[in-house]
Amino acid sequence: MAKTIIHIVGTGTIGEPLTGLLTHFQKELGIDEVTFNKRTPLKTDRSKVVDLIRRGAKLATSRDQFSGFEKLGIKPTYDTEEAILRATVVIDCTPSGAGLANKEQYYLKAAQAGGKGFIAQGSEFGFGKMYARGINDETLVPGEDKFIQVVSCNTHNLSALVKLFGTKGNTAPENLISADFVCMRRANDISQDDDFCASPEVGKHKDDQFGTHHARDAWHLYKTKGWDLSGLFSSALKLNTQFMHVVRFHLRVKENTSVEKLIKTIKEDDRQALTFKKSANQVFSFGRDHGFFGRILNQCIIPHETLQVQGGSNIRGFCFTSQDGNSLLSSVSAALWAIDPATYDKKIQVLKPYFFEEV
């Protein structure tokens, strides 16, 4: 029987914790081998590469970088292309645009050679079928959907809010009239030195219909279900913080509801969390202390005291985005689905302890 191998490309804010998560739960997830690709040998990154190898992952890099890693005391196991071709599933976690380029250079060939799945992150629009765990699992088609794009962390949040409050638990799209979101994004991750902003910085509405890519991608995500949620719109701004994204939302629905009903709906969905905390640093600190690799895997964290229902049909509130935690969940889920659609839902339950009812 062929080995089940998952290969992660990139060691950034998603790639590094994803590699650690897969090696930690390797046995429970039915994975024989975890490999990861690191492009550039850097002294500042040596410690994390060494620790990922200690955990059981195997390093791949381009052949011309082997000597650079060896000078750092690290011996790569595989060449970049070799690691991709031998993998059952590849999860690309590289910066914007690189995943699409890698698809053309490597993944199309690997798919023809027998690779079961190729997964990219939210910035890679057009890579494959858009996916978020618990939103459109039923649309994935075995043997057909080899290329999957996991939507961004904020698109996860928007889509989860639409599911919770606008579509009656993913069953009634006609209930949603419109949904407007303001994504207040952190400037950069605490692991990053670049691209911090000195003050709040507003973003452009580049899409005439949806505003920013967050609502556009949420529309495409629900379109895989045959739904046309054309009333979605999003705006975005960056704040001078490194903690968490926050979303302000306003949904208009047809069927009257109440705050009590909304809270009940949140409690019934174990991928969402409630909180009494009102600051991003307190929520972030909870994730650091109780999450896996500091990540909360819930799709969104709702401070329920901010929920308001006006006139029975206008729903407003705030929500914290659990950074890349929701993207990690969907990446693992998509990989396990590609390996075996019949067992992925059962296997992924090993992550259940890292979902919180209350933060």
C-alpha positions as CSV (number, residue, x, y, z in Angstrom):
1,M,0.0,0.0,0.0
2,A,1.3,3.5,-0.9
3,K,2.3,5.8,1.9
4,T,0.0,8.7,2.8
5,I,2.1,11.8,2.7
6,I,1.2,15.4,3.2
7,H,3.6,18.0,2.0
8,I,3.4,21.7,3.1
9,V,4.9,24.4,1.0
10,G,6.0,27.4,3.1
11,T,6.8,27.9,6.8
12,G,5.0,31.2,7.5
13,T,2.0,32.0,9.7
14,I,0.0,29.1,8.3
15,G,2.7,26.7,7.0
16,E,4.7,26.5,10.3
17,P,1.8,25.7,12.7
18,L,0.2,23.5,10.0
19,T,3.3,21.4,9.8
20,G,3.5,21.2,13.6
21,L,-0.2,20.2,13.9
22,L,0.0,17.5,11.3
23,T,3.1,15.9,12.9
24,H,1.6,16.1,16.4
25,F,-1.6,14.3,15.3
26,Q,0.1,12.2,12.6
27,K,-1.0,8.8,13.9
28,E,-4.6,9.9,14.7
29,L,-5.0,11.4,11.2
30,G,-3.6,8.4,9.5
31,I,-0.6,10.1,7.9
32,D,2.5,8.1,7.3
33,E,4.8,11.1,6.6
34,V,4.8,14.9,6.8
35,T,7.2,16.9,4.7
36,F,7.6,20.6,4.3
37,N,9.4,22.9,1.9
38,K,11.6,25.9,3.0
39,R,12.9,27.9,0.2
40,T,15.6,30.0,1.8
41,P,18.2,29.0,4.4
42,L,18.2,31.8,7.0
43,K,19.9,31.8,10.4
44,T,16.8,33.5,11.9
45,D,14.7,30.5,10.7
46,R,17.1,27.8,11.7
47,S,15.5,27.2,15.1
48,K,12.0,26.6,13.7
49,V,13.2,24.3,10.9
50,V,15.2,22.3,13.4
51,D,12.2,22.0,15.7
52,L,9.8,20.9,12.9
53,I,12.3,18.2,12.0
54,R,12.6,17.2,15.7
55,R,8.8,16.8,15.7
56,G,9.1,14.3,12.8
57,A,8.6,16.4,9.6
58,K,11.1,16.1,6.8
59,L,12.7,19.1,5.0
60,A,12.6,19.7,1.3
61,T,14.2,22.5,-0.7
62,S,15.5,23.2,-4.1
63,R,18.7,21.4,-5.0
64,D,20.7,24.6,-5.3
65,Q,19.8,25.5,-1.6
66,F,21.0,22.2,-0.1
67,S,24.5,23.5,0.7
68,G,23.0,26.6,2.3
69,F,21.0,24.5,4.7
70,E,23.9,22.1,5.3
71,K,26.0,25.1,6.4
72,L,23.4,25.8,9.0
73,G,23.7,22.2,10.3
74,I,20.4,21.1,8.6
75,K,20.3,18.2,6.1
76,P,17.4,18.4,3.6
77,T,15.7,15.1,2.8
78,Y,14.1,15.8,-0.5
79,D,14.4,18.1,-3.5
80,T,11.4,20.5,-4.0
81,E,9.9,18.7,-7.0
82,E,10.6,15.3,-5.7
83,A,8.7,16.1,-2.5
84,I,5.7,17.3,-4.5
85,L,5.6,14.4,-6.8
86,R,5.7,11.8,-4.0
87,A,3.1,13.5,-1.9
88,T,-0.5,12.3,-1.6
89,V,-1.7,15.9,-0.8
90,V,0.2,19.2,-1.1
91,I,-0.9,22.2,0.9
92,D,0.6,25.5,-0.4
93,C,1.0,28.2,2.2
94,T,3.2,30.6,0.3
95,P,2.7,34.4,-0.1
96,S,0.1,35.8,-2.5
97,G,0.5,34.7,-6.1
98,A,3.1,32.0,-5.5
99,G,0.5,29.2,-5.1
100,L,-0.9,29.9,-8.6
101,A,2.6,29.9,-10.0
102,N,3.4,26.6,-8.3
103,K,0.3,25.1,-9.7
104,E,1.5,25.8,-13.2
105,Q,5.1,24.7,-12.5
106,Y,4.5,21.7,-10.3
107,Y,1.0,20.7,-9.3
108,L,-0.7,20.1,-12.6
109,K,2.1,17.6,-13.4
110,A,1.8,16.1,-9.9
111,A,-1.9,15.7,-10.4
112,Q,-1.4,13.7,-13.6
113,A,1.2,11.6,-11.8
114,G,-1.4,10.5,-9.1
115,G,-1.5,13.3,-6.5
116,K,-4.9,13.3,-4.8
117,G,-5.2,16.9,-3.7
118,F,-3.6,20.3,-4.0
119,I,-4.7,23.0,-1.6
120,A,-3.9,26.7,-1.6
121,Q,-4.8,29.6,0.8
122,G,-7.1,32.5,0.5
123,S,-4.9,34.8,-1.6
124,E,-4.8,32.4,-4.5
125,F,-8.0,33.4,-6.3
126,G,-8.7,30.9,-9.2
127,F,-6.6,28.1,-7.8
128,G,-9.6,25.7,-7.4
129,K,-12.9,25.2,-5.7
130,M,-13.3,27.5,-2.7
131,Y,-13.8,25.8,0.6
132,A,-14.5,26.4,4.2
133,R,-15.1,23.7,6.7
134,G,-18.7,23.3,7.7
135,I,-19.9,25.7,4.9
136,N,-19.7,23.8,1.7
137,D,-18.3,20.3,2.4
138,E,-21.1,18.7,0.6
139,T,-20.0,20.4,-2.7
140,L,-16.7,18.6,-2.9
141,V,-16.7,15.9,-5.5
142,P,-14.3,12.9,-5.2
143,G,-12.0,12.5,-8.2
144,E,-13.0,15.9,-9.6
145,D,-12.0,18.5,-7.0
146,K,-8.3,18.0,-6.9
147,F,-7.6,21.7,-6.6
148,I,-9.1,23.5,-3.6
149,Q,-8.7,27.0,-2.4
150,V,-9.2,27.5,1.4
151,V,-10.7,31.0,1.8
152,S,-9.0,33.6,3.9
153,C,-9.5,33.9,7.7
154,N,-11.8,36.9,7.4
155,T,-13.8,35.3,4.6
156,H,-14.2,32.3,6.9
157,N,-15.6,34.7,9.5
158,L,-18.0,36.5,7.1
159,S,-19.2,33.1,5.7
160,A,-19.8,31.7,9.2
161,L,-21.8,34.8,10.2
162,V,-23.9,34.5,7.1
163,K,-24.5,30.8,7.9
164,L,-25.4,31.5,11.5
165,F,-27.6,34.5,11.2
166,G,-28.6,34.8,7.5
167,T,-29.4,31.4,6.2
168,K,-30.9,29.7,9.2
169,G,-28.0,27.3,9.7
170,N,-27.1,26.9,6.1
171,T,-30.6,25.8,5.0
172,A,-32.4,28.9,3.8
173,P,-30.5,31.3,1.6
174,E,-33.6,33.2,0.7
175,N,-33.8,34.4,4.3
176,L,-30.8,36.8,3.7
177,I,-31.6,40.2,2.2
178,S,-28.2,41.7,2.6
179,A,-25.0,41.6,4.7
180,D,-22.5,44.4,5.1
181,F,-19.2,43.8,6.8
182,V,-16.3,46.1,8.0
183,C,-13.1,44.0,8.4
184,M,-10.8,45.8,10.8
185,R,-7.5,43.9,10.1
186,R,-4.4,43.6,12.2
187,A,-1.4,45.3,10.4
188,N,0.7,42.2,10.5
189,D,1.3,39.0,12.5
190,I,3.4,39.2,15.7
191,S,6.0,37.0,13.9
192,Q,6.5,39.6,11.1
193,D,8.7,42.7,11.2
194,D,7.5,44.2,7.9
195,D,4.3,46.0,6.8
196,F,3.2,47.4,10.2
197,C,1.2,50.6,9.8
198,A,1.6,53.6,12.1
199,S,-2.1,54.5,12.2
200,P,-5.4,53.2,10.9
201,E,-5.3,52.8,7.1
202,V,-8.4,52.5,5.0
203,G,-8.6,50.1,2.1
204,K,-10.0,50.6,-1.4
205,H,-13.3,49.2,-2.7
206,K,-11.7,47.4,-5.7
207,D,-14.8,45.3,-6.5
208,D,-17.8,47.3,-7.8
209,Q,-20.3,44.7,-6.5
210,F,-18.7,43.3,-3.3
211,G,-16.3,46.1,-2.2
212,T,-13.3,43.9,-1.1
213,H,-12.3,40.4,-1.8
214,H,-13.7,39.2,1.5
215,A,-17.4,39.5,0.4
216,R,-16.5,38.5,-3.2
217,D,-14.9,35.3,-2.0
218,A,-17.8,34.5,0.4
219,W,-20.1,34.9,-2.6
220,H,-18.0,32.4,-4.6
221,L,-17.9,30.1,-1.6
222,Y,-21.7,29.9,-1.4
223,K,-22.0,29.8,-5.2
224,T,-20.5,26.3,-5.0
225,K,-23.8,25.4,-3.3
226,G,-25.8,26.9,-6.1
227,W,-26.7,30.0,-4.0
228,D,-26.5,33.5,-5.3
229,L,-26.0,35.7,-2.1
230,S,-25.6,38.9,-4.2
231,G,-26.4,41.2,-1.2
232,L,-22.9,40.7,0.3
233,F,-20.6,43.7,0.7
234,S,-17.4,44.3,2.6
235,S,-15.0,47.1,3.5
236,A,-11.5,46.7,5.0
237,L,-9.0,48.8,7.0
238,K,-5.8,48.0,8.7
239,L,-5.3,48.9,12.4
240,N,-1.9,49.5,14.1
241,T,-2.1,46.3,16.1
242,Q,-0.6,42.8,15.7
243,F,-3.2,40.9,17.7
244,M,-6.4,40.0,15.9
245,H,-8.8,41.0,13.1
246,V,-12.3,42.3,14.2
247,V,-15.4,42.3,12.0
248,R,-18.3,44.6,12.4
249,F,-21.4,43.2,10.7
250,H,-25.0,44.2,9.7
251,L,-27.2,41.5,8.3
252,R,-30.8,42.1,7.1
253,V,-33.0,39.0,7.1
254,K,-36.6,38.2,6.2
255,E,-37.6,36.2,9.2
256,N,-37.8,38.0,12.5
257,T,-35.3,37.0,15.2
258,S,-34.0,38.1,18.6
259,V,-30.7,38.3,20.4
260,E,-31.7,35.2,22.5
261,K,-32.3,33.2,19.3
262,L,-29.0,34.3,17.8
263,I,-27.1,33.2,21.0
264,K,-28.9,29.9,20.9
265,T,-27.8,29.4,17.2
266,I,-24.2,30.2,18.1
267,K,-24.2,27.7,21.0
268,E,-25.5,25.0,18.7
269,D,-22.6,25.4,16.3
270,D,-19.4,24.0,17.9
271,R,-17.2,25.8,15.3
272,Q,-18.2,29.2,16.8
273,A,-17.4,30.7,20.2
274,L,-19.0,33.2,22.5
275,T,-17.1,35.5,24.7
276,F,-17.5,38.2,27.4
277,K,-14.1,39.7,26.4
278,K,-14.2,42.9,24.4
279,S,-10.6,43.5,23.6
280,A,-8.5,41.7,21.0
281,N,-5.5,41.3,23.3
282,Q,-7.6,39.4,25.9
283,V,-9.0,37.0,23.2
284,F,-5.5,36.6,21.7
285,S,-4.1,35.9,25.1
286,F,-6.6,33.1,25.6
287,G,-5.6,31.5,22.3
288,R,-1.9,31.8,23.3
289,D,-2.6,30.0,26.6
290,H,-5.2,27.4,25.6
291,G,-5.1,27.0,21.8
292,F,-2.9,24.7,19.7
293,F,0.3,26.5,18.7
294,G,-1.5,29.5,20.3
295,R,-4.3,29.2,17.7
296,I,-8.0,29.1,18.4
297,L,-9.5,26.9,15.7
298,N,-13.1,28.3,16.0
299,Q,-14.2,30.1,12.8
300,C,-15.3,33.2,14.7
301,I,-15.5,34.5,18.3
302,I,-18.5,36.6,19.1
303,P,-18.7,39.0,22.1
304,H,-22.4,38.4,22.5
305,E,-23.0,41.6,24.5
306,T,-22.4,43.5,21.2
307,L,-25.3,41.7,19.4
308,Q,-28.3,43.8,18.6
309,V,-31.5,43.1,16.7
310,Q,-33.4,46.1,15.5
311,G,-37.0,45.8,14.3
312,G,-36.7,42.0,14.4
313,S,-34.7,41.8,11.1
314,N,-31.6,44.0,11.4
315,I,-28.8,42.1,13.0
316,R,-25.7,44.0,14.2
317,G,-22.6,43.2,16.2
318,F,-18.9,42.6,16.3
319,C,-16.8,39.4,15.9
320,F,-13.2,38.5,16.4
321,T,-11.5,36.5,13.7
322,S,-9.4,33.7,15.0
323,Q,-6.5,34.7,12.8
324,D,-5.2,31.7,10.7
325,G,-6.8,29.2,13.1
326,N,-9.9,28.8,10.9
327,S,-7.7,28.4,7.8
328,L,-5.7,25.7,9.6
329,L,-8.9,23.8,10.3
330,S,-10.1,24.0,6.7
331,S,-6.7,23.1,5.3
332,V,-6.5,19.9,7.4
333,S,-10.1,19.1,6.6
334,A,-9.5,19.5,2.8
335,A,-6.3,17.4,3.0
336,L,-8.0,14.6,4.8
337,W,-11.0,14.7,2.4
338,A,-8.7,14.4,-0.6
339,I,-7.1,11.4,1.0
340,D,-10.4,9.7,1.9
341,P,-13.8,11.4,1.6
342,A,-15.4,8.6,3.6
343,T,-13.3,9.0,6.8
344,Y,-12.2,12.6,6.9
345,D,-15.0,13.9,9.1
346,K,-14.4,11.3,11.7
347,K,-10.6,11.7,11.7
348,I,-10.7,15.5,12.1
349,Q,-12.6,15.2,15.4
350,V,-9.2,14.7,17.1
351,L,-9.0,18.5,16.9
352,K,-12.2,19.0,18.9
353,P,-10.4,19.9,22.2
354,Y,-9.1,23.1,20.5
355,F,-12.6,24.4,19.8
356,F,-14.1,26.5,22.6
357,E,-17.7,27.1,23.5
358,E,-16.6,30.2,25.4
359,V,-13.4,32.3,25.0
